[in-house]
């Protein structure tokens, strides 16, 4: 099964140098979602992973949305050793 995790956080500034805390909050939420799915993960499991980031304008700041499909989870499931 392909698992896709999405998390959003808001920053109260429109200046990219002020978005660090919001990005960290969204990353932490991605890890928590993976743990809730039964994964034993930490922030180090994001090393080398591709994340999609969407930045949307909101009043007085931005909303940062991160999406993660863990490597290996993007393959279709197998049945009896054969791809379906």
Buried (B, 14 or more C-beta within 10 A) or exposed (E): EEBEBBBBBBBEEEEEEEBEBBBEBBBEBBBEBBEEEEBEBEEEBBEEEEBEEEBEEEEEBBBBBBBBBBEEBEEEEEEEEEEE
